[in-house]
Amino acid sequence: MDNTDYFQCKTASKKSCCGSKNPLKKFDKADESISDECHKEVAEKFINSTQTAKQDAKPDLFSSEAVKITKKKIFCLGECIGKKKLLLNDDGSLNKTAISEFALNDLFKEDWQKNIGQKALSKCLEEIYTPWPKDDTENKCNPVYVQFVHCMWLEYETNCPANHRKSSKKCNKIRRRYRMDTSSSENVSSSSS
């Protein structure tokens, strides 16, 4: 990879364990031009950090410094996409009105999605997120958007109605990991009535 190339994050498929499609992936997904612009901006911002890491005799991709740089890039990419989609304010804080309108008008299409989506918005828009460390001034970005999107995903998946839950091996593992309710009591009680 030469200096004209820029990093591209290989993100998870963002498949949901709740319903047939994951409406929340639209928070991260930008049209191709915005995505390309943001990847390029973040890559340029980190060019010195990357070059410094490359100067090491044997760069270790799993060193704490390499992991920190990757984490920073993800936060900066999230902030860039959030700002370009007007879901963040200029300072990187959440634009609560724009996020609510976007979520309720563009993401959650079915009534059951709107119900759990509204609950998730109520919680995640008021959540206090971990700020960027004050002593870390190099390549500073606001991590709030990435944390907000994760909060939305967790709330959406956690509160998924039993009749919309997927029961694949992967989904069951995720539910156990996050200690989500795995009972299907809603299904049982609704089918016995």
C-alpha positions, -999 to 999 in steps of 0.1 A, spaced: 0 0 0 15 33 -10 8 68 5 -20 74 -21 -40 45 -7 -60 49 24 -73 24 49 -106 8 46 -121 -8 77 -135 -42 72 -166 -39 94 -188 -66 107 -217 -75 84 -240 -57 108 -265 -85 106 -292 -83 132 -306 -110 154 -339 -91 155 -361 -91 124 -352 -98 89 -331 -67 83 -309 -45 105 -322 -10 103 -295 3 125 -267 -2 99 -279 30 83 -264 49 112 -229 38 100 -236 35 64 -231 65 43 -234 69 5 -202 59 -13 -189 95 -18 -192 103 19 -176 70 29 -147 76 6 -143 112 18 -143 101 54 -118 72 49 -95 96 30 -98 123 57 -91 99 85 -62 83 67 -46 117 61 -51 126 97 -32 95 108 -5 94 82 22 104 108 10 79 133 10 52 107 45 61 94 58 61 130 44 27 135 60 15 103 94 26 114 95 0 141 118 -29 132 91 -55 136 57 -38 138 32 -58 159 -4 -53 147 -16 -64 182 7 -41 202 -12 -17 225 -1 12 203 -14 -3 171 -47 -12 188 -50 24 201 -44 38 166 -71 15 151 -95 25 178 -89 61 172 -94 57 135 -128 40 141 -138 69 164 -127 95 138 -144 77 110 -177 75 130 -174 112 138 -168 121 102 -197 101 88 -220 114 116 -211 150 108 -215 146 71 -249 129 76 -257 159 99 -264 135 128 -236 152 149 -231 188 157 -198 206 147 -183 197 181 -190 160 176 -219 159 200 -251 142 191 -277 162 171 -306 147 190 -333 162 168 -318 150 136 -310 116 150 -346 111 162 -361 123 129 -337 100 109 -344 70 131 -382 73 133 -386 83 96 -359 63 78 -349 34 100 -378 19 119 -405 10 94 -427 -15 112 -447 -7 144 -428 -32 165 -395 -16 153 -408 19 161 -417 8 196 -383 -7 205 -365 20 185 -382 48 205 -372 31 237 -336 28 225 -335 64 214 -349 76 248 -321 58 266 -292 63 242 -297 100 235 -296 107 272 -267 83 280 -234 99 292 -206 85 270 -169 82 277 -151 113 263 -118 113 245 -90 111 272 -79 147 280 -42 137 281 -44 123 246 -43 152 222 -28 135 191 -54 128 163 -83 137 187 -118 128 176 -151 125 195 -160 89 203 -196 97 211 -211 86 178 -196 51 179 -207 47 215 -242 59 206 -246 35 177 -234 6 199 -260 17 226 -287 17 200 -277 -17 187 -276 -32 222 -310 -17 232 -326 -28 199 -313 -64 202 -320 -66 239 -356 -55 236 -364 -75 205 -398 -92 207 -396 -130 210 -415 -135 178 -389 -115 158 -357 -130 174 -335 -152 152 -323 -183 169 -291 -191 150 -260 -203 168 -244 -168 163 -275 -150 177 -278 -172 207 -241 -167 215 -245 -129 212 -275 -130 236 -255 -150 261 -225 -127 258 -246 -96 265 -269 -114 290 -299 -106 270 -332 -124 278 -331 -157 259 -364 -170 271 -392 -173 247 -420 -168 273 -437 -141 251 -439 -167 223 -453 -194 246 -478 -171 263 -491 -156 231 -495 -190 214 -514 -206 243 -540 -178 245 
